Amino acid sequence: MAELMLFRRDADGRDVELPGSTVALEVELQRRVEAGLEQMLGIRFVASEYATGPWHRGRIDTLGLDENGSPVVIEFTDRQLCCP
């Protein structure tokens, strides 16, 4: 997978790359997606890094609820999960 890059718009409307490590950029990407979850996807944000409990002992990166109240799980990963 290509290196993660994040951008912002400057005062002149140009895209400017945000410097930082891949981990820091992944955290920033997650934060930005969570902040705009309802506007972008219509999903109400519930929790970040939600613990799955003592049985599974994992974490859900982002947890939300759709318009029907059904849970929506978003996982951020740097590896390919499926074949092209």
Residue pairs with C-beta under 8 A, 6 or more apart in sequence:
1 78
1 79
1 80
3 22
4 22
4 25
4 26
4 29
4 78
5 17
5 18
5 25
6 17
6 18
6 20
6 25
6 28
6 29
6 32
7 15
7 16
7 17
7 18
8 15
8 16
8 18
9 15
9 16
10 16
18 25
18 28
20 28
22 78
26 76
26 78
29 76
30 48
30 61
30 62
30 76
33 40
33 62
33 74
33 76
34 45
34 48
34 62
37 43
37 44
37 45
37 62
37 64
38 44
38 45
41 72
42 66
42 67
43 64
43 65
43 66
43 72
44 64
44 65
44 66
45 62
45 64
46 63
46 64
46 65
46 71
47 60
47 62
47 63
48 61
48 62
48 63
49 59
49 60
49 61
50 59
50 60
50 62
50 63
51 58
51 59
52 58
52 59
52 60
60 73
60 74
60 75
61 74
61 75
61 76
62 73
62 74
62 75
62 76
63 71
63 72
63 73
63 74
64 71
64 72
64 74
65 71
65 72
66 72
